[in-house]
Amino acid sequence: MTDRHTAYIVTLEAPIRDDDAQPTIDAIRQIKGVLDVRPVIAGMEQMSGAVRMDHEWRNALIQLVQNGTKPNE
């Protein structure tokens, strides 16, 4: 038995202004099987997630520069 997908989350490369977003929304709606498209308004949740990810990447790069690559243990 296989799993069934009920939705997909699409992440945009960069935030789009509300007044520029309609062509993108319309294009997604044209995909077969799409029932609805609802924008996620950029807010503090997205900003805090981006800040956390930046912090993790920065730390990983510092570790790489300081310690080099290590084989998987």
Secondary structure, DSSP 8 states (H G I E B T S, - for coil): ------------SS---GGG-HHHHHHHHTSTT----------HHHHHHHHHHHHHHHHHHHHHHHH------
